[in-house]
């Protein structure tokens, strides 16, 4: 520090010394000029005098030589000073140019880094699109009856089906990928440990990156937040447990189950220590851990965790709370994987009672639980009971969308069975579109209804009712297609609104729509 500050002072002193030398040199030059004039006059006087004194003339001549030498050296000093000033000016100019080049270099490096990041993101997007393209090409190449056979195999498997469907709607307390309905928000917030305000933005960022598959961004964000929280609040803090839970869910999405289990166990220990063993947040962590063990096939390890989470929720929220029904659903799925069918039926029926009492018969959770219970019946070979539940789901969905059932307004399963009965009388059955408007109302489509259509269709096929099975499967495909078309139209309208706001003309919007539809 001392050397850096002393350099400008030393330079200033040097400049002052040089200027002083030049000033003194010019003064000396003036004196020498005066002496030279005097010596010239003296030499002229001596030369004109009557007495020619050679000694004096020699002294004056030597003095004149010294004066001339002094004047020459003084001029050299003045010229050298002027040259040094020019050199210093050039140095200052070069320093300015070097400084500007350094700034440009830093700017170019930043631009290069940003461009490299964009390139990397583009390469990842291209790779992802290529994988999706391959997948779509593969799906398009699969024949219709290959899909039907796959559905039949899906029903035959005792372990694969529950594993695939294990916790299908398990949006855990600390990972809500979709907005919570307003009428359920208060209950949901009280069901677990609410994410603190200081972590909410980071949590949303992590969820956004994780949902896009950008784990290389989501994981470092979580780790950095964990490090900062542990420095400021210590390891045994509820916020640390929250961040451990979030990171565990990101690892779970990457199928890194071992790392996720370690983090969840750590979060569970912290929450039990800081919040108490019967806190809703402890139940949330137990549920997440049970889900993780279930995905790994460790159903026996997951079951006691799920039961303990159920007990906590019952004690804190009451035995008729919707979150209790959700926990019952998860517990039933775990027992189903262990072939404990009596317990499975008991848990599902109790969950159904809670959902119908608290949320009403039209709530989506009722249809999901009915589907799960039907799956349990299929595992036991109780096809009639499963069929009745599937028909109940479709009947409720039909009444909700098209009104009360009568001779002219029939649910899709009844239409399918009539087509099955009439196939021998009329080999060319009337096109399905004339039997009703189910497939025309895209809002009917939902994952649960579509799954029910496919499952009941597979059940019909098992019974040899191929015409009825074809009708249901065709309906499922049409409903899904109509829903996708509706989403595309909404997206086009949103794009048009954005383009209009940005000042695009009507003709440009029409051209844009044509390109989209193509």
N, C-alpha and C positions, 0 to 999 in steps of 0.2 A: 504493500500500500504506500509506503514511504517513497519508494523509487518511482512509482507511477505519478504521484503528486509532484515530485521534485523535478521531473523532466521539463514541463512547461516553464518553470521558474528559471531553470538553468539556461534554456533557450533564450528567454527574454534577456537575461543578463549578458549572454553572448552577443545578442543583437545590439544592446546598449553599448557594449565595449567597442564593437566594430564601428558604430556610428560616431562614437567619441573619437576614435582613432582617425577616421576620415575627416571629421571636423578639425581636429588638431593639425592634420596633414595639410588641409587647405589653408589654415592660418600660417603654417610654416612656409607654404608656397608663396603666400603673399609677402611674407618677410623676405624670402629669398629673391623674389622679383624686385623688391625695393633695394636689396643689397646689390643685385646685379646692375641696376640702374646707377647706383652710387659708384660702383667699381668701374663702370663704363665711363662715367664722367671723370673719375679720378685718373684713369688711363689716358683719356684725351688731354687732361690738364698736364700730366707728366710728359706727354709726347710733345706738347706745344711749348713747354717751359724751356728756358734758356739753358738750364742745366739738366742734362739727361742722366738720371740716376738709374743705372741698370738694376741694382738690388731691389729698389722699390717696385720697378716695373715687374720684376720676377715674382715678388710677393703678391702683387695685385693680380698677375696672370694666374698664379696658382689658386688664389682665392676665387677667381672667376671659374676656373675648372671645377672646383669643389661646389660652387653655387650651381653650376650647370648639372653636375652629377646629382646634387640634392633635388633639383627641380625634376630631373628625369625619374628618380626613384619615387618622388611624391606623386608624379603622374601615374606611375605604374601601380602604386597603392590605390589611387582613386579608381583606376580602370579595373583593378582586381576586385574592389568592393562592388562596383557596378555589375561585374560578371557574377559575383557570388549572389547578388540580389536576384539576377535573372535565374540562376540555378535554383534558388530557394522558391521562386515563383513557380518554376516547373515542377519542383517537388510537391508543392501544395496542390497543383493541378493533378499530378499523378495520384496523390493520396485520395483526392476527391473521386477520381475515376475508380480507384481500387475499392473504395467504400461502396460506390454505386454498384460495382460488379459483385461485391459480396452480398449486397441486398438482393440483387437480381438472382444470384445463385441460390440464396435461401428460398426466395419465392418459387423459383423453378423446381427446387427439391420438394416443396410443399405440393405444388401442382402435380409433380410426378407421383408422389405418394397417394394423392387423391385419385389420380387416374388409375394407378395400380389397384387400389381398392375397388373402383368401379369395374375394372377389368375382371378382377377375381369374382365379384358378385355376378357379373354377366356370365362368366364361365360356369359358375355354380347353377345359375338359372337355366343355361343351355343344357347342362348335364341332367338337371331335374326334368326338363321338358322332354329330352330324349328318352329318359326312363319312362315317363308317362306315356309318350308316344308308343314305345314298345309294348307297354302294358295294354293300351287301348287296342293296338293291332292284334295282340294275342286274344283279348276278350272278343274282338269282332270275328276272329277266326273260329271261335268255339261254336259248335252247332247247338241248336235249341234243345235237342234231346240229350246232349252231353250235360247241359245245365240241369235238366230234369233229373238225370241219373245222379248228378252231384248232390242235388237236394235230397234224394232218397238215401244216399250214403250218409249225408249229414244227419238224417233222422236215425240211422242205424247205429251211429257211433255213440257210445255211452260216455266217453270222456271228452272227445273233441268238441262236441256241441256246447257243453257247459263252459269249457275253457274259452271258446270263442265268445260266448255270450256272458262271460263272467264280468259282473259289474258293468254292463253296457252303458248305463247312464250314470256311472259313478263320478259325478263332478264334485270332487271332494271340497271340503269347506274352504280350502286355501287355494283352489284353482277353478274359478268360475269362468269357463271359456265363453259362456253366453250370458247375457244380462238376466238377472233374477226378476221374475214377474213382481210388479209393485205390491200385490196382495200377499206375497210370500217373503218380501224382503226383510221385514222386521223379524219374523220368526227365524229366518236364515241367519241374520246377524247375531241373534241371541243364541244360536245353536253352537257356536264355536268362538274361538278367540279372534276378534276382529283385527284385521291387518292394521298396524299403526300408520298414522298419516305420513311419517317420515319414510316408510317403506312402500307406500302405496304406488308411487310413480315407478319405482324400481321394479316392483312386483308386476305391474302392467307391462313394462318394457320386456321383462323376462318372458312373460306369457306370450307376448306378441312375437318375439324372436323364436321361442320354442315352437309355437304353432306354425311358423314358417319353415321349421326344420333348421334354423340357423343356430345350432347348438354351440358353434364355435364363438358366438357372441354372448349367448345366454349364460353359459357356464362361467366364463370369466367375470361377468357382471355379478353373479351370485357370490363367487369366491371373494371378489374385492369387497363387496358389501359385508360379508361375514368377517373378513379381516378387520374392517373399520369398526364394526359393531363390537367385536371382542376387545378391541383396543379401548373403546370409549365406555362400554357397559359391562365388560367381563363376559366370560363364556356362559355362565349360568344366568342368562337373562331371557325372558320370554321372546324378545325380538330376535335373538340369536336362534331360538327354536323355530320361529316362524321362517327365517331365512333358510335354515337347514331343511325344513319341510318343502319349501319351494324348490331348492336345489335337488332334493330327492325326487320330486315329481319330474324334473327335467331329465334326470338320470333314468327314471323309469321309462320315459318316452324313448330313450336311446337303447332300451333293453339292458341297461347296466344295473341289473337287479341287486347284485352284491353291494355295490357302492350306495345304492339308494336305501337298502335295508340298514346299513351302518349309520347313515345320516338320520333315518327315522327313529332308530333306537336311541341315538344321542338326543334327538329332539324330545322323545318321550320322557327320558330321564330328566331333562331340564324342566319340562312342563310339570311333571309330577312334583318336582322339588319346589318350584316357584309358584305354581297355581293351585296345587293340591291334586290328589289322586282322583277326585270326582268332578273335575272341571270339564266343561264341554270340549275345550281344546284338547284335552287328553283323549277324549273319545274320538275326536277327529283324527288324531295321530294314530291311535289304535286301528281305526278303520282303514287309514292309508296303508298301514303296515300289513293288515289282513289282506287288502287288495293285492299288495305286492307279493305276499306269499301265495295267494291264490293264482296269480299269473305264472308263478314258478311251479305250480302243481303241488305245493306244500299245504294241502287242505287241512291236515290234522294240526299243523302249527298255526294256521290262520283262524281256525274255528274258535279257540278260547279267546283270542284277541277280539274277534267279532262279538262274542257273547259278553265280554267285559264292556265293550263300547256300547252295546245294547243296554246293559244294566245302568251305565252312567246316564245315558240319554233318558231312560225311563225315570230315573230318580230326579234328574234336573228338569226335564221338559214335561214329564207326565207320560203315562202309558198310551195316550191316544194322540200323540204329536206326530205329524207327518214324517219328521226325521226318524222317529222310532220305526215307522213303517218302512222307510228306506233301509234302515239297518236290518230289519227283519228280512227284507228281500235279499240283501247281501248274505246274511246268515243261511237263508234257504238255499242259495246257489252253492255255498260251500258244502252244505249237507248233501245236496243233490250229487255233487261230485264224489261223495263217499257212499252213495246209494242208501242214505238214511231217509227213505221216502216218507215215512210217517211224520218225521220232524219237518220235512220239506213242506208237506201239505199243511201242517199246523201253522208254520210261519207264514206261508203265502196267504192262507185264509185270514189270519189275523191282520196281516198288512192290508188286505182288501177291505176288511171292515173299517180300519182306520181311514184309508183313503176315501171310501165312499161316505163315511160319516163327516170327515173334516173338509174334504175338497169336492165332494159330489161325484156322481157316477160318470160324468163327462170328462173328468180330469184325465189327462194322458197317462198318469201313473196307474190308473185302474186298468186300462187296456194293457199296459206293459206287464202288470202283475198277473192278469188273466193269461197272457201269453206264456209267462214263465211257469204258471201252474199247469197249463196245457202241456208244456214241454216235460214237466215232471210226470204227467200221466202217460205220455208217449214212452218214457223210459221204462215204465212198468207194464207197457202193453195195453193200457186202458185207452184204446183208440176212441171209443164212443164218448167217454168223458172229455177227452181232448177236443174232439170234433164239436161238442156242445159249447165249449168255451170259445173256440175260434169263431163259431157262428154268433155267439153273444157279442164278441168284439165287433164283428162286421155289422151286426144289426144295430148296435148303439151308434156306430159311426154313420150308418145310413140315415137313421132317424135324426141325428144331429144336423146332417147336411140337407136332407130332402124331405123331412117331416115324417108323420106317422105312416106306418106300413099298411097298405091295403092291396086290393086286387090289381091296381094299376101301378102302385109304387112298391116294388119288391126289392129286398136286399139282394146283393150280388150272389150270395151263396144259393138263394132260392132260384134265381135265374139260372145259375150253373146246373142245379139239379134238374130243372125243367128241360134244359137243353140235353142233359144226359138221358132223360126219359124219352124225349122226342127224336133222338138220333136214329132210331130204327124206323120210325114212321116217315121221317123226312131226312133223307141222307144229306141233302144240301140244307143245313140249318140256316135259319135267317141270320144275316150278319149281326154280330154282337151289338153294334151301335144302335140297333133298333129296339133293344131290350131295356134301355135306360140311359141316363146321362152321367153315370158314375165317373167314367173315364174323362168326361168333358169338364168336370169340376176339379181343377187341379188342386184346390185348397183341401180336398179330401186326402190327398196323398200325405202320408207321414211315415217315418220309418216303422212304426208299430203296425199300422194298417197294411203296409206293403209286406212286412214280414208275415202277418197273419194270412194274407192272400196266398203267399208262397207256401206257407206251412200247410194250410188247409188243402191247397192244390196238390201238394205232395202226398197228403193223407188220402185224398180221393184217388190219386194214381195208384197208391198201395192197394186200395180196394177195387181197382179195375175200372174206376169211373174216369176214363180218359177224356171224354168230352167235357165233363165238369172241371177236371183239372186244367185242361187247355183254356177254358173260359176264365178261370181265376188268374192263371198265370198271364194271359193276355191283358187282363184288366190291370194287373200289377205293373206290367211294362208300360201300358198306355198312361196310367196315372203318373208314373215317374217321368215319362216323357213330357206330359203336359206341364208338370211342375217345373221341369228344367226349362221349357220354353217360356213359362211365365217369368222365371228368374232372369232369362236372357232379355225379355222385353223390358223388364224393370231396369235392367242395367243399361239398355239402350236409351230409355227415357232419362235416366240419371245423367248419362253422357251428354245427351242433347241439352239438358238444363245447364250443365257445366259449360258446354260450348257456346250457348246463347249468352250466358253471363260473361264469357270471355270475349264476346263481340263477334262471333262467327255469324255469317248470313244464313238465311233459311236454306238457300241452294246448297251451301257447304254442308249443312246438317243432313239434307236429303242424300247427298253423295256419300256422306259418312255412314248413314243407315244402310244404303245399298251395299257398301263394302262389308258391313257387319253381317247382313243377311246372307251375302255370298259366302 
